[in-house]
Amino acid sequence: MQIQQISWQAESGWSPASPVALPKAPQVVLYFTGKSACAEINCRSELKRKYPQALILGCSTGGEIFGAEVSDDGVIATAIAFERTKGAD
């Protein structure tokens, strides 16, 4: 399994702006967002554009964790590429 995390904040946008591609396209992206951040950008559409082959799942939260940092009113997304799964591939 390989993972990649990206974050979005109103003042800085997506970080990293151009994430390094995983060797295999992620099958699932989980995102957590503050209520106002998701209203400001269309989280699901943005993530679907970045990860077109992935199933996008998300929910609102009171705080987002990215590495060792906790933030409010942003978006944190974790893209997951499984090495061996049965699926639509």
Jmol script that loads the backbone (N, CA, C; Angstrom):
load data "model"
ATOM      1  N   MET A   1       0.850  -1.166   0.000  1.00  0.00           N
ATOM      2  CA  MET A   1       0.000   0.000   0.000  1.00  0.00           C
ATOM      3  C   MET A   1       0.901   1.236   0.000  1.00  0.00           C
ATOM      4  N   GLN A   2       0.507   2.207  -0.789  1.00  0.00           N
ATOM      5  CA  GLN A   2       1.227   3.478  -0.833  1.00  0.00           C
ATOM      6  C   GLN A   2       0.225   4.591  -0.583  1.00  0.00           C
ATOM      7  N   ILE A   3       0.675   5.618   0.143  1.00  0.00           N
ATOM      8  CA  ILE A   3      -0.220   6.730   0.425  1.00  0.00           C
ATOM      9  C   ILE A   3       0.440   8.049   0.056  1.00  0.00           C
ATOM     10  N   GLN A   4      -0.405   9.030  -0.141  1.00  0.00           N
ATOM     11  CA  GLN A   4       0.062  10.381  -0.448  1.00  0.00           C
ATOM     12  C   GLN A   4      -0.920  11.342   0.211  1.00  0.00           C
ATOM     13  N   GLN A   5      -0.414  12.325   0.929  1.00  0.00           N
ATOM     14  CA  GLN A   5      -1.284  13.315   1.548  1.00  0.00           C
ATOM     15  C   GLN A   5      -1.084  14.672   0.898  1.00  0.00           C
ATOM     16  N   ILE A   6      -2.202  15.362   0.700  1.00  0.00           N
ATOM     17  CA  ILE A   6      -2.166  16.742   0.236  1.00  0.00           C
ATOM     18  C   ILE A   6      -3.097  17.553   1.136  1.00  0.00           C
ATOM     19  N   SER A   7      -2.859  18.845   1.210  1.00  0.00           N
ATOM     20  CA  SER A   7      -3.711  19.698   2.035  1.00  0.00           C
ATOM     21  C   SER A   7      -4.093  20.947   1.261  1.00  0.00           C
ATOM     22  N   TRP A   8      -5.191  21.564   1.676  1.00  0.00           N
ATOM     23  CA  TRP A   8      -5.650  22.819   1.101  1.00  0.00           C
ATOM     24  C   TRP A   8      -5.964  23.779   2.226  1.00  0.00           C
ATOM     25  N   GLN A   9      -5.460  25.008   2.103  1.00  0.00           N
ATOM     26  CA  GLN A   9      -5.781  26.097   3.023  1.00  0.00           C
ATOM     27  C   GLN A   9      -6.147  27.310   2.178  1.00  0.00           C
ATOM     28  N   ALA A  10      -7.071  28.113   2.653  1.00  0.00           N
ATOM     29  CA  ALA A  10      -7.550  29.277   1.887  1.00  0.00           C
ATOM     30  C   ALA A  10      -6.415  30.212   1.484  1.00  0.00           C
ATOM     31  N   GLU A  11      -5.457  30.425   2.382  1.00  0.00           N
ATOM     32  CA  GLU A  11      -4.388  31.380   2.088  1.00  0.00           C
ATOM     33  C   GLU A  11      -3.295  30.838   1.166  1.00  0.00           C
ATOM     34  N   SER A  12      -3.188  29.526   1.030  1.00  0.00           N
ATOM     35  CA  SER A  12      -2.084  28.968   0.242  1.00  0.00           C
ATOM     36  C   SER A  12      -2.490  27.989  -0.856  1.00  0.00           C
ATOM     37  N   GLY A  13      -3.739  27.569  -0.884  1.00  0.00           N
ATOM     38  CA  GLY A  13      -4.177  26.604  -1.889  1.00  0.00           C
ATOM     39  C   GLY A  13      -3.705  25.194  -1.563  1.00  0.00           C
ATOM     40  N   TRP A  14      -3.548  24.372  -2.598  1.00  0.00           N
ATOM     41  CA  TRP A  14      -3.140  22.979  -2.408  1.00  0.00           C
ATOM     42  C   TRP A  14      -1.648  22.880  -2.143  1.00  0.00           C
ATOM     43  N   SER A  15      -1.284  21.998  -1.229  1.00  0.00           N
ATOM     44  CA  SER A  15       0.122  21.764  -0.914  1.00  0.00           C
ATOM     45  C   SER A  15       0.359  20.268  -0.729  1.00  0.00           C
ATOM     46  N   PRO A  16       1.299  19.674  -1.417  1.00  0.00           N
ATOM     47  CA  PRO A  16       2.061  20.281  -2.499  1.00  0.00           C
ATOM     48  C   PRO A  16       1.168  20.544  -3.709  1.00  0.00           C
ATOM     49  N   ALA A  17       1.497  21.598  -4.452  1.00  0.00           N
ATOM     50  CA  ALA A  17       0.702  21.977  -5.619  1.00  0.00           C
ATOM     51  C   ALA A  17       0.708  20.881  -6.683  1.00  0.00           C
ATOM     52  N   SER A  18       1.853  20.258  -6.871  1.00  0.00           N
ATOM     53  CA  SER A  18       1.991  19.152  -7.827  1.00  0.00           C
ATOM     54  C   SER A  18       2.593  17.955  -7.099  1.00  0.00           C
ATOM     55  N   PRO A  19       1.757  17.142  -6.450  1.00  0.00           N
ATOM     56  CA  PRO A  19       2.304  16.003  -5.717  1.00  0.00           C
ATOM     57  C   PRO A  19       3.001  15.023  -6.650  1.00  0.00           C
ATOM     58  N   VAL A  20       4.027  14.376  -6.140  1.00  0.00           N
ATOM     59  CA  VAL A  20       4.745  13.358  -6.904  1.00  0.00           C
ATOM     60  C   VAL A  20       3.788  12.202  -7.170  1.00  0.00           C
ATOM     61  N   ALA A  21       3.747  11.734  -8.398  1.00  0.00           N
ATOM     62  CA  ALA A  21       2.844  10.647  -8.757  1.00  0.00           C
ATOM     63  C   ALA A  21       3.260   9.358  -8.067  1.00  0.00           C
ATOM     64  N   LEU A  22       2.265   8.638  -7.582  1.00  0.00           N
ATOM     65  CA  LEU A  22       2.522   7.311  -7.018  1.00  0.00           C
ATOM     66  C   LEU A  22       2.760   6.339  -8.164  1.00  0.00           C
ATOM     67  N   PRO A  23       3.506   5.252  -7.934  1.00  0.00           N
ATOM     68  CA  PRO A  23       3.753   4.284  -9.005  1.00  0.00           C
ATOM     69  C   PRO A  23       2.467   3.687  -9.584  1.00  0.00           C
ATOM     70  N   LYS A  24       1.444   3.572  -8.761  1.00  0.00           N
ATOM     71  CA  LYS A  24       0.152   3.051  -9.210  1.00  0.00           C
ATOM     72  C   LYS A  24      -0.905   4.092  -8.880  1.00  0.00           C
ATOM     73  N   ALA A  25      -1.889   4.261  -9.755  1.00  0.00           N
ATOM     74  CA  ALA A  25      -2.951   5.242  -9.508  1.00  0.00           C
ATOM     75  C   ALA A  25      -3.722   4.871  -8.251  1.00  0.00           C
ATOM     76  N   PRO A  26      -3.963   5.837  -7.369  1.00  0.00           N
ATOM     77  CA  PRO A  26      -4.734   5.549  -6.156  1.00  0.00           C
ATOM     78  C   PRO A  26      -6.146   5.078  -6.493  1.00  0.00           C
ATOM     79  N   GLN A  27      -6.621   4.100  -5.715  1.00  0.00           N
ATOM     80  CA  GLN A  27      -7.984   3.610  -5.899  1.00  0.00           C
ATOM     81  C   GLN A  27      -8.973   4.330  -4.987  1.00  0.00           C
ATOM     82  N   VAL A  28      -8.480   4.890  -3.880  1.00  0.00           N
ATOM     83  CA  VAL A  28      -9.345   5.532  -2.892  1.00  0.00           C
ATOM     84  C   VAL A  28      -8.691   6.832  -2.418  1.00  0.00           C
ATOM     85  N   VAL A  29      -9.498   7.869  -2.248  1.00  0.00           N
ATOM     86  CA  VAL A  29      -9.042   9.109  -1.620  1.00  0.00           C
ATOM     87  C   VAL A  29     -10.008   9.421  -0.483  1.00  0.00           C
ATOM     88  N   LEU A  30      -9.457   9.558   0.722  1.00  0.00           N
ATOM     89  CA  LEU A  30     -10.240   9.941   1.892  1.00  0.00           C
ATOM     90  C   LEU A  30      -9.930  11.395   2.207  1.00  0.00           C
ATOM     91  N   TYR A  31     -10.960  12.222   2.397  1.00  0.00           N
ATOM     92  CA  TYR A  31     -10.685  13.612   2.745  1.00  0.00           C
ATOM     93  C   TYR A  31     -11.514  14.045   3.945  1.00  0.00           C
ATOM     94  N   PHE A  32     -10.924  14.964   4.688  1.00  0.00           N
ATOM     95  CA  PHE A  32     -11.538  15.531   5.880  1.00  0.00           C
ATOM     96  C   PHE A  32     -11.452  17.039   5.738  1.00  0.00           C
ATOM     97  N   THR A  33     -12.553  17.712   6.036  1.00  0.00           N
ATOM     98  CA  THR A  33     -12.596  19.143   5.759  1.00  0.00           C
ATOM     99  C   THR A  33     -13.414  19.904   6.792  1.00  0.00           C
ATOM    100  N   GLY A  34     -13.025  21.140   6.990  1.00  0.00           N
ATOM    101  CA  GLY A  34     -13.849  22.051   7.779  1.00  0.00           C
ATOM    102  C   GLY A  34     -15.047  22.463   6.948  1.00  0.00           C
ATOM    103  N   LYS A  35     -16.138  22.747   7.592  1.00  0.00           N
ATOM    104  CA  LYS A  35     -17.389  23.056   6.894  1.00  0.00           C
ATOM    105  C   LYS A  35     -17.247  24.237   5.932  1.00  0.00           C
ATOM    106  N   SER A  36     -16.611  25.313   6.358  1.00  0.00           N
ATOM    107  CA  SER A  36     -16.508  26.483   5.481  1.00  0.00           C
ATOM    108  C   SER A  36     -15.509  26.262   4.345  1.00  0.00           C
ATOM    109  N   ALA A  37     -14.489  25.451   4.568  1.00  0.00           N
ATOM    110  CA  ALA A  37     -13.524  25.165   3.497  1.00  0.00           C
ATOM    111  C   ALA A  37     -14.186  24.420   2.359  1.00  0.00           C
ATOM    112  N   CYS A  38     -15.034  23.474   2.685  1.00  0.00           N
ATOM    113  CA  CYS A  38     -15.706  22.697   1.645  1.00  0.00           C
ATOM    114  C   CYS A  38     -16.704  23.573   0.882  1.00  0.00           C
ATOM    115  N   ALA A  39     -17.259  24.579   1.547  1.00  0.00           N
ATOM    116  CA  ALA A  39     -18.161  25.511   0.870  1.00  0.00           C
ATOM    117  C   ALA A  39     -17.383  26.436  -0.061  1.00  0.00           C
ATOM    118  N   GLU A  40     -16.129  26.741   0.307  1.00  0.00           N
ATOM    119  CA  GLU A  40     -15.303  27.666  -0.485  1.00  0.00           C
ATOM    120  C   GLU A  40     -14.821  27.024  -1.793  1.00  0.00           C
ATOM    121  N   ILE A  41     -14.432  25.764  -1.705  1.00  0.00           N
ATOM    122  CA  ILE A  41     -14.038  25.029  -2.916  1.00  0.00           C
ATOM    123  C   ILE A  41     -14.904  23.782  -2.993  1.00  0.00           C
ATOM    124  N   ASN A  42     -15.057  23.225  -4.155  1.00  0.00           N
ATOM    125  CA  ASN A  42     -15.800  21.977  -4.286  1.00  0.00           C
ATOM    126  C   ASN A  42     -14.803  20.837  -4.078  1.00  0.00           C
ATOM    127  N   CYS A  43     -14.671  20.383  -2.840  1.00  0.00           N
ATOM    128  CA  CYS A  43     -13.652  19.389  -2.462  1.00  0.00           C
ATOM    129  C   CYS A  43     -13.677  18.162  -3.364  1.00  0.00           C
ATOM    130  N   ARG A  44     -14.847  17.584  -3.499  1.00  0.00           N
ATOM    131  CA  ARG A  44     -14.946  16.336  -4.250  1.00  0.00           C
ATOM    132  C   ARG A  44     -14.517  16.520  -5.705  1.00  0.00           C
ATOM    133  N   SER A  45     -14.984  17.594  -6.347  1.00  0.00           N
ATOM    134  CA  SER A  45     -14.625  17.849  -7.748  1.00  0.00           C
ATOM    135  C   SER A  45     -13.130  18.094  -7.911  1.00  0.00           C
ATOM    136  N   GLU A  46     -12.552  18.870  -6.998  1.00  0.00           N
ATOM    137  CA  GLU A  46     -11.108  19.142  -7.051  1.00  0.00           C
ATOM    138  C   GLU A  46     -10.308  17.841  -6.920  1.00  0.00           C
ATOM    139  N   LEU A  47     -10.707  16.999  -5.979  1.00  0.00           N
ATOM    140  CA  LEU A  47      -9.979  15.745  -5.771  1.00  0.00           C
ATOM    141  C   LEU A  47     -10.207  14.762  -6.919  1.00  0.00           C
ATOM    142  N   LYS A  48     -11.391  14.755  -7.493  1.00  0.00           N
ATOM    143  CA  LYS A  48     -11.659  13.885  -8.641  1.00  0.00           C
ATOM    144  C   LYS A  48     -10.803  14.301  -9.839  1.00  0.00           C
ATOM    145  N   ARG A  49     -10.560  15.608  -9.964  1.00  0.00           N
ATOM    146  CA  ARG A  49      -9.688  16.095 -11.044  1.00  0.00           C
ATOM    147  C   ARG A  49      -8.249  15.635 -10.817  1.00  0.00           C
ATOM    148  N   LYS A  50      -7.805  15.662  -9.552  1.00  0.00           N
ATOM    149  CA  LYS A  50      -6.441  15.244  -9.233  1.00  0.00           C
ATOM    150  C   LYS A  50      -6.262  13.731  -9.294  1.00  0.00           C
ATOM    151  N   TYR A  51      -7.308  12.996  -8.920  1.00  0.00           N
ATOM    152  CA  TYR A  51      -7.249  11.529  -8.853  1.00  0.00           C
ATOM    153  C   TYR A  51      -8.458  10.945  -9.594  1.00  0.00           C
ATOM    154  N   PRO A  52      -8.461  10.992 -10.929  1.00  0.00           N
ATOM    155  CA  PRO A  52      -9.651  10.625 -11.708  1.00  0.00           C
ATOM    156  C   PRO A  52     -10.090   9.170 -11.577  1.00  0.00           C
ATOM    157  N   GLN A  53      -9.184   8.263 -11.243  1.00  0.00           N
ATOM    158  CA  GLN A  53      -9.556   6.849 -11.161  1.00  0.00           C
ATOM    159  C   GLN A  53      -9.992   6.424  -9.761  1.00  0.00           C
ATOM    160  N   ALA A  54      -9.921   7.330  -8.800  1.00  0.00           N
ATOM    161  CA  ALA A  54     -10.159   6.957  -7.407  1.00  0.00           C
ATOM    162  C   ALA A  54     -11.609   7.163  -6.978  1.00  0.00           C
ATOM    163  N   LEU A  55     -12.021   6.348  -6.027  1.00  0.00           N
ATOM    164  CA  LEU A  55     -13.266   6.547  -5.312  1.00  0.00           C
ATOM    165  C   LEU A  55     -12.989   7.623  -4.268  1.00  0.00           C
ATOM    166  N   ILE A  56     -13.795   8.683  -4.244  1.00  0.00           N
ATOM    167  CA  ILE A  56     -13.567   9.817  -3.355  1.00  0.00           C
ATOM    168  C   ILE A  56     -14.578   9.753  -2.207  1.00  0.00           C
ATOM    169  N   LEU A  57     -14.072   9.714  -0.984  1.00  0.00           N
ATOM    170  CA  LEU A  57     -14.923   9.650   0.210  1.00  0.00           C
ATOM    171  C   LEU A  57     -14.500  10.744   1.171  1.00  0.00           C
ATOM    172  N   GLY A  58     -15.456  11.472   1.733  1.00  0.00           N
ATOM    173  CA  GLY A  58     -15.071  12.538   2.643  1.00  0.00           C
ATOM    174  C   GLY A  58     -16.119  12.853   3.684  1.00  0.00           C
ATOM    175  N   CYS A  59     -15.706  13.639   4.662  1.00  0.00           N
ATOM    176  CA  CYS A  59     -16.622  14.090   5.709  1.00  0.00           C
ATOM    177  C   CYS A  59     -16.095  15.388   6.309  1.00  0.00           C
ATOM    178  N   SER A  60     -16.985  16.068   7.034  1.00  0.00           N
ATOM    179  CA  SER A  60     -16.562  17.287   7.716  1.00  0.00           C
ATOM    180  C   SER A  60     -15.987  16.921   9.077  1.00  0.00           C
ATOM    181  N   THR A  61     -15.161  17.812   9.600  1.00  0.00           N
ATOM    182  CA  THR A  61     -14.489  17.553  10.855  1.00  0.00           C
ATOM    183  C   THR A  61     -14.215  18.876  11.574  1.00  0.00           C
ATOM    184  N   GLY A  62     -13.884  18.798  12.839  1.00  0.00           N
ATOM    185  CA  GLY A  62     -13.575  19.986  13.614  1.00  0.00           C
ATOM    186  C   GLY A  62     -12.112  20.362  13.578  1.00  0.00           C
ATOM    187  N   GLY A  63     -11.277  19.550  12.945  1.00  0.00           N
ATOM    188  CA  GLY A  63      -9.845  19.817  12.831  1.00  0.00           C
ATOM    189  C   GLY A  63      -9.230  18.797  11.898  1.00  0.00           C
ATOM    190  N   GLU A  64      -8.269  19.214  11.111  1.00  0.00           N
ATOM    191  CA  GLU A  64      -7.655  18.322  10.134  1.00  0.00           C
ATOM    192  C   GLU A  64      -6.202  18.054  10.532  1.00  0.00           C
ATOM    193  N   ILE A  65      -5.780  16.812  10.399  1.00  0.00           N
ATOM    194  CA  ILE A  65      -4.412  16.417  10.760  1.00  0.00           C
ATOM    195  C   ILE A  65      -3.637  16.122   9.485  1.00  0.00           C
ATOM    196  N   PHE A  66      -2.493  16.787   9.338  1.00  0.00           N
ATOM    197  CA  PHE A  66      -1.603  16.594   8.189  1.00  0.00           C
ATOM    198  C   PHE A  66      -0.205  16.391   8.745  1.00  0.00           C
ATOM    199  N   GLY A  67       0.286  15.157   8.708  1.00  0.00           N
ATOM    200  CA  GLY A  67       1.568  14.859   9.334  1.00  0.00           C
ATOM    201  C   GLY A  67       1.452  15.085  10.825  1.00  0.00           C
ATOM    202  N   ALA A  68       2.276  15.971  11.370  1.00  0.00           N
ATOM    203  CA  ALA A  68       2.251  16.269  12.806  1.00  0.00           C
ATOM    204  C   ALA A  68       1.509  17.563  13.113  1.00  0.00           C
ATOM    205  N   GLU A  69       0.876  18.163  12.100  1.00  0.00           N
ATOM    206  CA  GLU A  69       0.203  19.447  12.284  1.00  0.00           C
ATOM    207  C   GLU A  69      -1.319  19.285  12.302  1.00  0.00           C
ATOM    208  N   VAL A  70      -1.969  20.086  13.108  1.00  0.00           N
ATOM    209  CA  VAL A  70      -3.429  20.130  13.164  1.00  0.00           C
ATOM    210  C   VAL A  70      -3.870  21.515  12.710  1.00  0.00           C
ATOM    211  N   SER A  71      -4.845  21.570  11.815  1.00  0.00           N
ATOM    212  CA  SER A  71      -5.328  22.861  11.325  1.00  0.00           C
ATOM    213  C   SER A  71      -6.848  22.871  11.348  1.00  0.00           C
ATOM    214  N   ASP A  72      -7.415  24.049  11.161  1.00  0.00           N
ATOM    215  CA  ASP A  72      -8.868  24.222  11.106  1.00  0.00           C
ATOM    216  C   ASP A  72      -9.252  24.821   9.766  1.00  0.00           C
ATOM    217  N   ASP A  73     -10.429  24.469   9.307  1.00  0.00           N
ATOM    218  CA  ASP A  73     -11.023  25.031   8.093  1.00  0.00           C
ATOM    219  C   ASP A  73     -10.176  24.847   6.846  1.00  0.00           C
ATOM    220  N   GLY A  74      -9.584  23.691   6.710  1.00  0.00           N
ATOM    221  CA  GLY A  74      -8.848  23.342   5.509  1.00  0.00           C
ATOM    222  C   GLY A  74      -9.372  22.018   4.978  1.00  0.00           C
ATOM    223  N   VAL A  75      -8.620  21.440   4.089  1.00  0.00           N
ATOM    224  CA  VAL A  75      -8.936  20.116   3.551  1.00  0.00           C
ATOM    225  C   VAL A  75      -7.663  19.283   3.627  1.00  0.00           C
ATOM    226  N   ILE A  76      -7.780  18.084   4.139  1.00  0.00           N
ATOM    227  CA  ILE A  76      -6.683  17.127   4.136  1.00  0.00           C
ATOM    228  C   ILE A  76      -7.166  15.907   3.371  1.00  0.00           C
ATOM    229  N   ALA A  77      -6.418  15.475   2.385  1.00  0.00           N
ATOM    230  CA  ALA A  77      -6.792  14.309   1.589  1.00  0.00           C
ATOM    231  C   ALA A  77      -5.657  13.294   1.612  1.00  0.00           C
ATOM    232  N   THR A  78      -6.024  12.041   1.751  1.00  0.00           N
ATOM    233  CA  THR A  78      -5.061  10.946   1.711  1.00  0.00           C
ATOM    234  C   THR A  78      -5.446  10.024   0.570  1.00  0.00           C
ATOM    235  N   ALA A  79      -4.585   9.956  -0.431  1.00  0.00           N
ATOM    236  CA  ALA A  79      -4.789   9.071  -1.581  1.00  0.00           C
ATOM    237  C   ALA A  79      -4.112   7.738  -1.265  1.00  0.00           C
ATOM    238  N   ILE A  80      -4.819   6.653  -1.528  1.00  0.00           N
ATOM    239  CA  ILE A  80      -4.318   5.318  -1.198  1.00  0.00           C
ATOM    240  C   ILE A  80      -4.284   4.460  -2.459  1.00  0.00           C
ATOM    241  N   ALA A  81      -3.105   3.896  -2.725  1.00  0.00           N
ATOM    242  CA  ALA A  81      -2.939   2.956  -3.833  1.00  0.00           C
ATOM    243  C   ALA A  81      -2.619   1.594  -3.226  1.00  0.00           C
ATOM    244  N   PHE A  82      -3.520   0.651  -3.414  1.00  0.00           N
ATOM    245  CA  PHE A  82      -3.315  -0.693  -2.906  1.00  0.00           C
ATOM    246  C   PHE A  82      -2.528  -1.501  -3.921  1.00  0.00           C
ATOM    247  N   GLU A  83      -1.616  -2.315  -3.427  1.00  0.00           N
ATOM    248  CA  GLU A  83      -0.777  -3.098  -4.321  1.00  0.00           C
ATOM    249  C   GLU A  83      -1.564  -4.253  -4.951  1.00  0.00           C
ATOM    250  N   ARG A  84      -2.350  -4.943  -4.133  1.00  0.00           N
ATOM    251  CA  ARG A  84      -3.105  -6.091  -4.633  1.00  0.00           C
ATOM    252  C   ARG A  84      -4.543  -6.009  -4.140  1.00  0.00           C
ATOM    253  N   THR A  85      -5.438  -5.661  -5.040  1.00  0.00           N
ATOM    254  CA  THR A  85      -6.867  -5.645  -4.706  1.00  0.00           C
ATOM    255  C   THR A  85      -7.663  -6.149  -5.886  1.00  0.00           C
ATOM    256  N   LYS A  86      -8.826  -6.636  -5.596  1.00  0.00           N
ATOM    257  CA  LYS A  86      -9.772  -6.968  -6.663  1.00  0.00           C
ATOM    258  C   LYS A  86     -10.635  -5.739  -6.856  1.00  0.00           C
ATOM    259  N   GLY A  87     -10.812  -5.332  -8.076  1.00  0.00           N
ATOM    260  CA  GLY A  87     -11.600  -4.128  -8.312  1.00  0.00           C
ATOM    261  C   GLY A  87     -11.885  -3.914  -9.768  1.00  0.00           C
ATOM    262  N   ALA A  88     -12.231  -2.702 -10.089  1.00  0.00           N
ATOM    263  CA  ALA A  88     -12.637  -2.355 -11.444  1.00  0.00           C
ATOM    264  C   ALA A  88     -11.464  -2.146 -12.385  1.00  0.00           C
ATOM    265  N   ASP A  89     -10.221  -2.215 -11.899  1.00  0.00           N
ATOM    266  CA  ASP A  89      -9.057  -1.980 -12.774  1.00  0.00           C
ATOM    267  C   ASP A  89      -9.113  -2.829 -13.988  1.00  0.00           C
TER     268      ASP A  89
END
end "model"
wireframe off; spacefill off
backbone 0.3
color backbone group
